Structures are given as structure tokens and as C-alpha cells.
Amino acid sequence: MNSGEAFVKAIAGTINKNFGNIKIAFDVICVILSIILSLIFFDMKIIGTREGTIISAFLTGIVVKFFTNMLKKTLDTFLSGNTSTMLNIKGTAYSNKI
């Protein structure tokens, strides 16, 4: 996890909000700040911030929320060390006992 992601995770954990929502807000604030700084330092021209930057600011958090919701149960089971019941690819539970 890079420092930006860790910062977002710390904020989300502190205020008990969804990581994906905080990620979207953080990314949008960073893009707005970059546009403002670009306007200040480059004679009222936006340099380095284009449509891809704005789109990714919104989509990254949405993708994170989607995969977090999809994989939460499987990751919680795997990370807790309880591997006796895991999910197979179709999403049905099975036991690994012989």
C-alpha cells in the first residue's frame, strides 16, 4: 500500500466511513488542487491535468468499492486463517476436509 492509499485508509478507519467513498473524495480533492495550482503557477493554463486524470479520480474509488464488496467474505475467511470453508469460483461454499 502506498502512502496515499494508507492515508485514505487511516482517514476511513478514523471516521468509520467506507474506504471507496473516502478514496473518491480524496482523489477528486487532489485533482481540484492540481488544477488550482496549475492555474496559479502556469499563467492561468491547466497543465498536466486532462480528461484521463479526472475520469480516473472518480473511477478508481468506484472500482475499489466494487471489488471490496465482491471479495470481502473470501478475504476475511482467508486472512483469518479459517481455511476449512472457502468459496469456490461459483460462490458456493465447500469444505476442504477429506
Stockholm file with secondary structure:
# STOCKHOLM 1.0

chainA/1-98         MNSGEAFVKAIAGTINKNFGNIKIAFDVICVILSIILSLIFFDMKIIGTREGTIISAFLTGIVVKFFTNMLKKTLDTFLSGNTSTMLNIKGTAYSNKI
#=GR chainA/1-98 SS CCHHHHHHHHHHHHHTCCHHHHHHHHHHHHHHHHHHHHHHHTTTCCCSCCHHHHHHHHHHHHHHHHHHHHHHHHHHHHHHTCCSEEECTTSCEEECCC
#=GC SS_cons        CCHHHHHHHHHHHHHTCCHHHHHHHHHHHHHHHHHHHHHHHTTTCCCSCCHHHHHHHHHHHHHHHHHHHHHHHHHHHHHHTCCSEEECTTSCEEECCC
//
